[in-house]
Amino acid sequence: MEMDYEKIRAEARTAEIKAIQKQKIKYLSISVIVILAVLLVWQLAVQFELVSTRFFDSPIAVIQRIIEKISSKKPDGGLLHQHIWASAKVVWFGFLLAAVIGIPLGLFMGWYHLCDRIIRPLFEIIRPIPSLAWIPIVILLLGIGVEARSVIIFTGCFVATVLNTYTGIRSTNQTLINVAKTCGASNFQTFVKIGIPSAMPMIFAGLKTSMGSAWGTIVAAEMLASSNGLGYMIQMGRSFGEVSLIMAGIIVIGILGFISSGLVSLVESVVLKWRPKK
């Protein structure tokens, strides 16, 4: 009887895994079809001159320019992989710095009322300031090197990271907190074993938002304060009137942003493996 029960459980689990995989394949297929449809409409719109090639180039021309930039430094003086490395290095450094500082700050603000009352007023003053507003000050202090751009990325990621972390730990189930305290757990033990795990889904939501903000900010930062990177490449495309180069930079940034978010999601699936799979 026990053997039959274990067999039924194993078969049910196998069927569940197959259903999840089938659903993932279905959604992936839909995503691919949508992307191909958009590319087709884009190509036809340019080919039949529904839009001006002066402002909008075809996807084929953009792909050709991306391939050319792998081996050609014209007109911006750098190869594609050099621009990618320059931008990715800045994005990830600023993003990780915001995570290292923002997550603990959000956790302590959300859990300890004294910390919240001390830091929250200053944070609320800084929060509405757009990250691009810091560019002139950062350039004056640090120049236009990697450090300066990383600080600009940090300012773009920091607020989202803190807010999501703060919201996550403030949403901790009060019943769980009461049970922990009833069992004799100290406030710090409750914070570590109940508060932080409860906040993790919101923390990763904030990290994904921050990653998107980082790639959005890097373009403006490199257009204004850089001599390399994808934002700089886009700026040079504008200066030389090469629409395909501008759109190539935009497409590459979109792909890199997608990959970066995927890496964050991969870490999330490992850290939060206790969550039920959807």
DOLUMNU-841121 format. One line per 5 residues: number of its first residue (from 0); their letters; for each residue x, y, z of C-alpha. Coordinates in steps of 0.05 Angstrom, whole numbers. Example, Ala and Ser with C-alpha at 12.3 -4.5 7.8 and 13.67 -1.06 7.14 Angstrom:
0> AS> 246:-90:156  273:-21:143
***
This chain:
0> MEMDY> 0:0:0  57:47:18  93:29:-47  31:46:-87  25:112:-52
5> EKIRA> 97:130:-68  87:109:-140  25:153:-146  63:212:-116  121:203:-165
10> EARTA> 74:198:-225  36:260:-202  101:298:-195  125:276:-264  59:297:-295
15> EIKAI> 64:365:-260  135:377:-285  114:359:-356  54:406:-352  100:463:-328
20> QKQKI> 150:450:-383  94:447:-435  67:514:-410  136:546:-413  146:522:-485
25> KYLSI> 78:550:-503  93:619:-475  162:618:-506  132:602:-574  82:659:-566
30> SVIVI> 138:708:-548  180:687:-609  120:694:-655  105:764:-629  177:786:-638
35> LAVLL> 180:758:-709  113:792:-725  139:859:-700  203:851:-742  162:833:-803
40> VWQLA> 117:894:-796  178:938:-784  213:911:-846  150:920:-890  138:990:-864
45> VQFEL> 208:1011:-885  208:971:-950  143:1002:-974  165:1071:-950  110:1079:-899
50> VSTRF> 163:1111:-854  223:1152:-875  291:1117:-874  319:1184:-853  292:1170:-783
55> FDSPI> 278:1095:-783  321:1041:-815  300:969:-831  315:911:-784  358:879:-839
60> AVIQR> 401:943:-843  406:945:-768  429:872:-764  480:885:-819  507:945:-780
65> IIEKI> 513:903:-717  552:850:-756  597:905:-786  612:934:-717  641:868:-695
70> SSKKP> 703:882:-738  696:956:-757  713:1015:-712  680:1066:-759  653:1117:-745
75> DGGLL> 659:1119:-669  728:1090:-661  709:1026:-624  689:954:-637  621:929:-615
80> HQHIW> 649:883:-560  690:941:-533  628:984:-526  590:926:-495  644:912:-444
85> ASAKV> 650:986:-426  575:993:-414  565:925:-380  622:938:-332  592:1004:-310
90> VWFGF> 521:977:-306  538:917:-263  585:956:-217  533:1009:-204  477:958:-198
95> LLAAV> 515:914:-148  536:975:-108  463:996:-103  444:926:-81  498:921:-28
100> IGIPL> 479:988:2  405:992:-14  382:923:9  409:928:81  385:1000:86
105> GLFMG> 315:981:63  313:922:111  334:963:172  288:1020:154  229:973:146
110> WYHLC> 242:934:210  271:983:261  227:1044:273  284:1086:300  324:1074:237
115> DRIIR> 263:1091:195  252:1157:231  325:1177:225  338:1158:152  269:1164:120
120> PLFEI> 265:1241:117  333:1245:81  314:1188:35  248:1222:17  286:1285:-2
125> IRPIP> 334:1246:-47  282:1200:-77  249:1249:-126  316:1273:-155  326:1240:-223
130> SLAWI> 393:1204:-232  411:1247:-292  408:1309:-248  471:1283:-212  512:1281:-277
135> PIVIL> 541:1352:-273  562:1343:-200  591:1274:-213  631:1299:-273  659:1356:-232
140> LLGIG> 680:1309:-176  701:1246:-214  709:1265:-287  681:1220:-342  714:1154:-323
145> VEARS> 684:1088:-302  677:1111:-230  635:1171:-250  588:1131:-294  581:1077:-241
150> VIIFT> 559:1129:-190  507:1154:-239  481:1083:-248  482:1074:-173  436:1135:-164
155> GCFVA> 388:1105:-214  385:1037:-180  389:1057:-108  319:1085:-98  282:1026:-129
160> TVLNT> 324:976:-89  310:1011:-23  236:1022:-36  221:950:-56  262:922:1
165> YTGIR> 227:968:50  159:949:24  176:875:26  197:872:98  141:918:120
170> STNQT> 92:868:89  116:811:134  57:772:161  45:796:232  20:728:253
175> LINVA> 88:697:237  122:752:277  76:739:337  88:663:334  164:674:332
180> KTCGA> 161:720:392  115:672:430  167:618:419  220:662:452  255:690:390
185> SNFQT> 288:757:399  273:816:354  337:805:315  324:730:307  254:746:282
190> FVKIG> 284:797:234  333:746:205  288:684:203  220:715:188  229:786:162
195> IPSAM> 285:776:111  256:713:79  188:746:73  219:806:39  260:767:-12
200> PMIFA> 208:765:-68  200:841:-65  275:849:-60  285:812:-126  228:852:-157
205> GLKTS> 266:914:-138  331:886:-167  297:872:-233  269:943:-235  338:970:-217
210> MGSAW> 370:930:-273  323:960:-324  336:1029:-296  411:1017:-300  410:1001:-374
215> GTIVA> 364:1061:-386  410:1107:-347  475:1083:-379  453:1111:-447  444:1182:-421
220> AEMLA> 506:1177:-376  551:1155:-434  520:1206:-482  538:1262:-435  600:1236:-398
225> SSNGL> 638:1183:-436  687:1168:-492  664:1096:-502  605:1050:-489  539:1037:-524
230> GYMIQ> 510:1105:-505  571:1138:-535  562:1096:-598  490:1120:-604  513:1192:-595
235> MGRSF> 565:1184:-650  511:1154:-695  469:1216:-684  529:1262:-697  545:1227:-763
240> GEVSL> 472:1219:-783  475:1143:-785  407:1118:-764  427:1044:-770  483:1055:-719
245> IMAGI> 435:1089:-670  384:1033:-677  439:980:-672  460:1009:-605  387:1010:-581
250> IVIGI> 376:938:-601  441:914:-568  422:951:-504  354:917:-505  385:848:-514
255> LGFIS> 436:861:-458  380:886:-412  340:823:-426  400:778:-411  417:817:-348
260> SGLVS> 345:811:-322  348:737:-339  411:729:-296  376:764:-238  316:717:-247
265> LVESV> 364:657:-247  393:679:-181  323:690:-155  302:619:-174  362:591:-136
270> VLKWR> 353:634:-74  278:626:-72  275:553:-92  227:541:-34  172:578:-72
275> PKK> 123:535:-111  137:535:-186  87:565:-232
***
